[in-house]
């Protein structure tokens, strides 16, 4: 529980001026005066301060005892209520100053409108304390609103799908065999959990580098799995096959949800209150899911007298509820502003820094990257890739000269690579950043910043470089031009790197580590000749 205490300064002063008039002294010429030492002056000053404080305390106590009620400059804000300390002459009391604590049923008889307002404020405060953490980012409320939409309709669909599966295995009918139904259920759950382990082990790093894309794609898979479960009553003879496929999809989605949940919650916590944010998220999930159960129950009650309509109900509501569910997930992920750095996010930050002169905030980068679908990303001119050299895609002579110039102090090198066969244009090339084993976060940032400077330099002199790329390999003059461009970009990195890191840290970016995908984790080792 957190309580906020506010202190108000009082403008009323009960103290007289500590300085008194200096009386004129008649000093005889024969009388010798001893000079005042520093220690004596300090003692006198200390004595005067203690005397003044004592007089101030006595004066305040006398004034407080004479007054009936004295308001003290301390206000407490807790659970939506505002209270202030008062001194009534004998006791110290904490009194509500907004009227919420003083709410009673008599308020309705005196002023119905005011009573309703007080009651609504009290209920709203209680609901907020139940569902929302105290210290979160401003975009958290928007995320919760879309989460509510997603969980309610997803829960309702799961209820309808479970009912369909029960009908498929014959539960509730005299011809059903309990042992066969139990065996089918165990088989589908076992195969689903095995698939969940395989999926998690295969895409472990993707949960960090492509969180939004993986989470939304697995949500689509989860929605499709519910549709497969709805088909089990139509094809009861294939129950085990359909149920297993659906359960595999559900387990994959659950693995992604659990793996990415911590990162999502951490993006909202601003006071190291990750535990509180996670606990509130569980409360929200339970309450929203219960509302979905109620929605499914209401639909079943409405059609309970018509078995045919009740059997067709899931197929009617499935496309509607699934669309609302996925729309809520898509909109909710827009409010997740991750502060962790990946190669793509760091490249967005550096491009904005070079072209516009400032570092974008996590919210700006989140808006630009979106869900990051494969098909939504247009092909970039001279894309930057982190990885290892592919001899078949390299400009042989340029790559050879770049590696020959390496020394023990270098933790990365940059070269060009071909993206298509028979390359002739600059747009058919990319920039490769190769990292050495032991390269730290500062080395990665430096290398990516230099690669972006090189790309800008190539694009500024695009016509000249187009002529250089016409041949299958670089000439000696072209190689010298490339090396000069690398040296100029390295000088720019040395000048601007510290300022870039400082502004990134100030805006809340997690600059200690950079997350890499499996392909980006490849490193080279330096072997001295």
C-alpha positions in Angstrom: 0.0 0.0 0.0 1.3 3.4 -0.9 0.4 6.6 0.8 1.3 10.0 -0.5 2.1 12.8 2.0 2.1 16.4 1.0 3.4 19.3 3.1 2.1 22.8 2.7 4.2 25.8 3.7 2.5 28.3 5.9 2.7 32.0 5.1 1.9 33.1 8.7 4.9 34.0 10.8 4.7 34.4 14.6 8.3 35.4 15.1 9.7 38.8 15.7 12.9 40.0 14.0 15.9 38.4 15.8 17.8 41.6 15.4 17.5 44.2 18.0 18.7 47.9 17.8 22.3 48.4 18.7 22.7 50.9 21.6 25.5 53.4 21.5 28.3 52.6 23.8 30.4 55.2 25.7 33.9 53.9 25.7 36.6 55.5 27.8 39.9 56.0 26.0 41.9 54.2 28.8 39.8 51.1 28.6 41.3 48.4 26.4 38.9 46.2 24.4 39.6 42.5 23.8 38.9 41.4 20.2 36.0 39.0 19.7 37.2 35.6 18.6 35.6 33.3 16.0 34.6 30.7 18.6 32.9 33.3 20.8 30.9 34.5 17.8 29.8 31.0 16.8 28.7 30.3 20.4 26.7 33.5 20.5 25.0 32.7 17.2 24.2 29.2 18.3 22.7 30.4 21.5 20.6 33.0 19.6 19.2 30.3 17.2 18.3 27.9 20.1 16.6 30.7 21.9 14.6 31.7 18.8 13.5 28.1 18.2 12.4 27.7 21.8 10.4 30.9 21.6 8.8 29.8 18.3 7.8 26.5 19.8 6.2 28.1 22.9 4.4 30.6 20.7 2.9 27.9 18.4 1.8 25.8 21.4 0.1 28.7 23.1 -1.7 29.7 19.9 -2.8 26.1 19.2 -4.2 25.7 22.7 -6.2 28.9 22.4 -7.7 28.0 19.0 -10.5 25.4 18.7 -9.3 23.8 15.5 -5.9 24.2 13.7 -5.2 22.8 10.3 -1.8 21.3 9.9 0.2 21.5 6.6 0.2 17.8 5.9 -2.3 16.1 3.5 -2.7 12.4 3.0 -3.9 11.0 -0.4 -4.8 7.3 -0.1 -7.2 5.0 -2.0 -8.7 7.9 -3.8 -9.5 9.9 -0.6 -7.9 13.1 0.6 -7.4 13.7 4.3 -5.7 16.4 6.4 -4.3 16.5 9.9 -6.0 18.8 12.4 -5.3 19.8 16.0 -8.4 20.5 18.1 -6.6 21.8 21.1 -6.2 18.4 22.8 -5.9 15.6 20.1 -4.4 15.2 16.7 -7.0 14.0 14.1 -7.1 12.9 10.5 -10.2 14.4 8.8 -11.4 13.8 5.3 -11.5 17.0 3.3 -13.2 15.6 0.1 -16.2 14.1 1.7 -15.8 10.5 0.6 -15.0 9.0 4.1 -18.0 10.9 5.5 -20.4 9.2 3.1 -23.5 7.7 4.6 -27.1 6.8 3.7 -28.3 10.1 5.1 -26.7 11.8 2.1 -29.4 10.4 -0.1 -32.2 12.0 1.9 -30.4 15.3 2.1 -29.0 15.5 -1.4 -29.6 12.6 -3.7 -27.4 13.9 -6.5 -24.5 14.7 -4.2 -24.8 11.2 -2.6 -24.7 9.5 -5.9 -21.6 11.4 -6.9 -19.9 10.5 -3.7 -20.8 6.8 -4.0 -19.6 6.7 -7.6 -16.3 8.2 -6.6 -15.9 5.7 -3.8 -16.7 2.8 -6.1 -14.5 4.1 -8.9 -11.6 4.4 -6.5 -12.1 0.9 -5.2 -12.3 -0.6 -8.7 -9.1 1.3 -9.7 -7.2 0.0 -6.7 -8.3 -3.5 -7.5 -7.5 -3.6 -11.2 -4.7 -1.0 -11.8 -1.2 -0.7 -10.3 -0.3 2.7 -8.7 2.9 3.4 -10.5 2.5 2.6 -14.3 3.1 4.4 -17.5 0.3 6.6 -19.0 -0.4 4.2 -21.9 -1.3 1.3 -19.5 -5.0 2.2 -19.2 -5.4 2.0 -23.0 -3.8 -1.4 -23.0 -6.2 -2.7 -20.3 -9.3 -1.4 -22.2 -8.3 -3.5 -25.3 -7.4 -6.4 -23.1 -10.9 -6.4 -21.6 -12.3 -6.7 -25.1 -10.0 -9.5 -26.1 -10.4 -11.6 -22.9 -14.2 -11.4 -22.8 -14.8 -12.6 -26.3 -11.9 -15.1 -26.2 -13.3 -16.7 -23.0 -16.8 -16.9 -24.5 -15.5 -18.7 -27.6 -13.6 -21.2 -25.4 -16.7 -22.1 -23.6 -18.6 -22.7 -26.8 -15.7 -24.8 -28.2 -15.6 -26.9 -25.0 -19.3 -27.6 -25.3 -18.9 -28.6 -28.9 -16.1 -31.1 -28.0 -18.2 -32.6 -25.2 -21.0 -33.2 -27.7 -18.5 -34.8 -30.1 -17.3 -37.4 -27.6 -20.8 -38.1 -26.5 -20.7 -36.9 -22.9 -24.2 -36.8 -21.5 -25.5 -39.5 -23.8 -26.2 -43.1 -22.8 -24.1 -44.5 -25.6 -20.9 -42.7 -24.5 -18.0 -44.6 -23.1 -16.3 -42.8 -20.3 -13.0 -44.6 -20.7 -12.7 -43.9 -24.4 -13.5 -40.2 -23.9 -10.9 -40.0 -21.1 -8.2 -41.7 -23.3 -8.9 -39.3 -26.2 -8.6 -36.3 -23.9 -5.3 -37.5 -22.4 -3.8 -38.2 -25.8 -4.7 -34.8 -27.2 -3.3 -33.0 -24.0 -0.1 -35.0 -24.1 0.6 -34.4 -27.7 -0.2 -30.7 -27.2 2.3 -30.3 -24.4 5.0 -32.0 -26.3 4.5 -29.6 -29.2 4.6 -26.7 -26.8 8.1 -27.8 -25.6 9.4 -28.1 -29.1 8.0 -24.7 -30.2 9.4 -23.0 -27.1 12.9 -24.5 -27.6 12.9 -23.5 -31.3 11.8 -19.9 -31.1 13.3 -18.9 -27.7 15.1 -15.8 -28.9 12.2 -14.6 -31.1 10.2 -13.9 -27.9 12.6 -11.0 -27.2 13.4 -9.7 -30.6 10.0 -10.0 -32.3 7.7 -9.9 -29.3 4.7 -8.2 -30.8 4.8 -10.2 -34.1 5.1 -13.5 -32.3 2.4 -12.7 -29.8 -0.2 -11.6 -32.4 0.6 -14.5 -34.8 0.1 -17.0 -32.0 -3.1 -15.3 -31.1 -4.3 -15.9 -34.7 -3.3 -19.5 -34.3 -5.2 -19.7 -31.0 -8.4 -18.3 -32.7 -8.1 -20.8 -35.5 -7.7 -23.6 -33.0 -11.1 -22.7 -31.5 -12.6 -23.0 -35.0 -11.1 -26.5 -35.3 -12.6 -27.5 -32.0 -16.0 -26.3 -33.1 -15.7 -28.8 -36.0 -15.5 -31.8 -33.8 -19.3 -32.4 -33.5 -19.5 -32.3 -37.3 -16.8 -35.0 -37.6 -17.0 -37.0 -34.4 -15.1 -39.9 -36.0 -12.1 -37.7 -36.3 -12.3 -36.3 -32.8 -8.8 -37.3 -31.8 -7.2 -35.8 -34.9 -9.1 -32.5 -34.7 -8.8 -32.1 -31.0 -5.0 -32.8 -31.1 -4.4 -30.2 -33.8 -6.4 -27.7 -31.9 -4.6 -28.4 -28.6 -1.2 -28.2 -30.3 -2.1 -24.7 -31.5 -3.4 -23.7 -28.1 -0.3 -24.9 -26.3 1.9 -23.0 -28.7 -0.2 -19.8 -28.1 0.0 -20.4 -24.3 3.8 -20.8 -24.4 4.1 -17.5 -26.3 1.7 -15.7 -23.8 3.7 -16.9 -20.8 7.1 -16.2 -22.4 6.2 -12.6 -23.4 4.1 -11.7 -20.4 7.0 -10.5 -18.2 8.4 -8.2 -21.0 5.0 -6.7 -21.5 4.4 -6.0 -17.8 7.9 -4.6 -17.4 7.2 -2.0 -20.1 4.5 -0.5 -18.0 6.3 -0.6 -14.6 8.0 2.6 -13.8 8.9 2.1 -10.1 10.4 -1.4 -10.2 6.9 -2.7 -9.2 6.9 -5.6 -11.7 5.3 -7.9 -9.1 2.4 -5.5 -8.6 1.8 -5.1 -12.3 1.8 -8.9 -12.8 -0.6 -9.5 -9.9 -3.0 -6.9 -11.3 -2.8 -8.5 -14.7 -3.9 -11.8 -13.2 -6.8 -10.1 -11.5 -7.8 -8.5 -14.7 -7.6 -11.8 -16.6 -9.8 -13.7 -14.1 -12.5 -11.0 -14.0 -12.6 -10.5 -17.7 -12.7 -14.2 -18.4 -15.6 -14.6 -16.0 -17.5 -11.9 -17.9 -16.9 -14.0 -21.0 -18.3 -17.1 -19.3 -21.4 -15.1 -18.4 -21.7 -14.0 -22.0 -21.6 -17.6 -23.2 -24.0 -18.7 -20.5 -26.5 -16.0 -21.5 -26.3 -17.1 -25.2 -27.0 -20.7 -24.2 -29.9 -19.7 -22.0 -31.5 -17.8 -24.8 -31.4 -20.8 -27.2 -31.9 -23.6 -24.8 -35.4 -24.4 -26.0 -34.2 -24.9 -29.6 -31.5 -27.6 -29.9 -30.9 -26.9 -33.6 -30.2 -23.2 -33.0 -28.1 -24.0 -30.0 -25.9 -26.4 -32.1 -25.6 -23.7 -34.8 -24.8 -20.9 -32.4 -21.0 -21.4 -32.2 -20.7 -21.3 -36.0 -22.7 -18.0 -36.1 -20.8 -16.2 -33.3 -17.3 -17.6 -34.1 -16.3 -15.2 -36.9 -17.8 -12.2 -35.1 -16.2 -13.0 -31.7 -12.9 -14.0 -33.3 -12.7 -10.7 -35.2 -13.4 -8.7 -32.1 -10.8 -10.8 -30.1 -8.0 -10.3 -32.6 -8.9 -6.6 -33.1 -8.6 -6.1 -29.3 -5.2 -7.9 -29.2 -3.9 -5.8 -32.2 -5.0 -2.5 -30.6 -3.7 -3.5 -27.2 -0.2 -4.2 -28.5 0.0 -0.7 -29.8 0.1 0.5 -26.2 3.1 -1.8 -25.4 6.2 0.5 -25.6 9.2 -1.8 -25.1 12.3 -0.1 -23.8 14.6 -3.0 -24.6 17.0 -2.6 -27.6 17.0 -4.9 -30.6 18.9 -4.5 -33.8 15.8 -3.1 -35.6 14.9 -0.7 -32.8 18.5 0.6 -32.4 18.7 1.1 -36.2 15.4 3.2 -36.0 16.9 5.3 -33.2 20.2 5.9 -35.1 18.4 6.8 -38.3 16.3 9.4 -36.5 19.4 10.7 -34.7 21.4 11.1 -38.0 18.6 12.5 -40.1 16.5 14.6 -37.6 19.0 15.2 -34.9 17.2 13.7 -31.9 16.6 10.4 -30.2 13.0 9.1 -30.4 11.2 7.9 -27.3 10.1 4.3 -26.9 6.5 5.4 -27.8 7.7 6.9 -31.1 9.7 3.8 -32.0 6.8 1.5 -31.0 4.5 3.4 -33.3 6.9 3.1 -36.2 7.6 -0.6 -35.8 4.0 -1.6 -35.2 3.4 -5.4 -35.2 6.3 -5.8 -37.7 4.7 -8.3 -40.1 7.0 -9.8 -42.7 4.7 -8.6 -45.6 4.3 -5.1 -44.1 8.0 -4.3 -44.3 9.0 -2.7 -47.5 12.4 -3.4 -48.9 14.9 -0.8 -47.7 17.7 0.5 -49.8 21.1 -0.8 -48.5 19.6 -2.8 -45.6 22.0 -3.5 -42.7 22.4 -7.1 -41.6 24.3 -8.5 -38.5 25.8 -11.9 -39.1 28.7 -13.7 -40.8 30.1 -13.5 -44.3 28.6 -15.6 -47.0 31.3 -16.1 -49.6 28.8 -16.4 -52.4 27.2 -13.1 -51.6 30.3 -11.0 -51.1 32.2 -8.6 -53.3 35.3 -10.8 -53.1 38.1 -8.2 -53.3 36.4 -5.7 -51.1 35.8 -8.3 -48.4 39.3 -9.6 -48.6 40.8 -6.1 -48.1 38.5 -5.4 -45.2 39.5 -8.5 -43.4 43.2 -8.0 -44.1 43.1 -4.6 -42.4 41.7 -6.0 -39.1 43.8 -5.9 -35.9 43.4 -7.2 -32.4 41.7 -4.0 -31.2 38.8 -4.3 -33.7 35.6 -5.9 -32.4 33.7 -5.6 -35.7 34.1 -5.0 -39.3 31.8 -3.7 -42.1 31.6 -4.7 -45.7 29.2 -4.8 -48.6 27.3 -7.9 -49.8 25.2 -8.7 -52.8 21.4 -9.4 -52.4 20.8 -10.6 -56.0 22.7 -12.4 -58.7 24.3 -10.3 -61.4 24.1 -7.1 -59.3 24.4 -3.9 -61.2 22.8 -1.2 -59.0 23.4 0.0 -55.5 19.9 -1.1 -54.5 20.9 -4.7 -55.1 23.4 -4.5 -52.3 23.4 -4.5 -48.5 25.7 -3.6 -45.6 27.0 -6.4 -43.4 28.1 -5.9 -39.8 30.2 -8.7 -38.5 30.7 -8.9 -34.7 33.7 -10.4 -33.0 33.4 -12.8 -30.0 33.5 -10.7 -26.8 32.0 -7.6 -28.5 30.1 -5.6 -25.9 27.0 -3.4 -26.2 29.1 -0.3 -26.9 30.9 -2.1 -29.7 27.5 -3.1 -31.3 26.2 0.4 -31.0 29.4 1.8 -32.5 29.3 -0.7 -35.4 25.6 -0.1 -36.2 26.1 3.7 -36.0 29.1 3.5 -38.4 27.1 1.3 -40.8 24.3 3.9 -40.8 26.8 6.7 -41.5 28.2 4.6 -44.4 24.8 4.0 -45.8 24.0 7.7 -45.8 27.4 8.4 -47.5 26.6 5.9 -50.2 23.2 7.4 -50.8 24.4 11.0 -50.9 26.8 10.0 -53.7 24.5 7.4 -55.3 25.3 8.2 -58.9 29.1 7.9 -58.3 28.7 4.6 -56.4 26.3 3.3 -59.1 29.2 3.4 -61.5 31.4 1.6 -59.1 28.9 -1.2 -58.7 28.4 -1.8 -62.4 31.3 -4.3 -62.5 31.5 -7.6 -60.8 34.3 -6.4 -58.5 35.8 -3.2 -57.2 38.9 -1.6 -58.7 41.8 -0.4 -56.6 40.5 3.2 -56.8 37.0 2.1 -55.7 38.5 0.2 -52.8 40.4 3.3 -51.7 37.2 5.3 -51.9 35.4 2.7 -49.8 38.2 2.8 -47.2 38.0 6.6 -47.0 34.3 6.4 -46.5 34.8 4.0 -43.6 37.4 6.2 -42.0 35.2 9.3 -42.2 32.2 7.4 -40.8 34.4 6.1 -37.9 35.4 9.7 -37.1 31.8 10.7 -36.9 31.1 7.8 -34.6 33.8 8.8 -32.2 32.4 12.4 -32.0 28.7 11.5 -31.5 28.6 8.1 -29.7 28.7 9.4 -26.2 26.0 12.0 -26.8 23.8 9.3 -28.5 24.1 7.0 -25.5 23.5 9.8 -23.0 20.2 10.8 -24.8 19.1 7.2 -25.1 19.6 6.6 -21.4 17.8 9.8 -20.5 14.7 8.7 -22.5 14.5 5.4 -20.7 16.0 3.0 -23.2 17.7 -0.1 -21.7 21.2 0.6 -23.0 23.0 -2.1 -21.0 22.1 -5.0 -23.4 21.0 -5.5 -27.0 18.8 -8.5 -27.9 19.7 -10.5 -31.0 17.9 -13.1 -33.0 19.5 -16.5 -33.6 21.0 -15.4 -36.9 22.4 -12.2 -35.4 24.2 -14.1 -32.7 26.9 -15.4 -35.1 30.4 -14.1 -34.2 33.9 -14.4 -35.6 37.2 -15.0 -33.9 40.3 -13.0 -34.6 43.5 -15.1 -35.4 46.7 -13.1 -35.6 49.1 -14.1 -38.4 
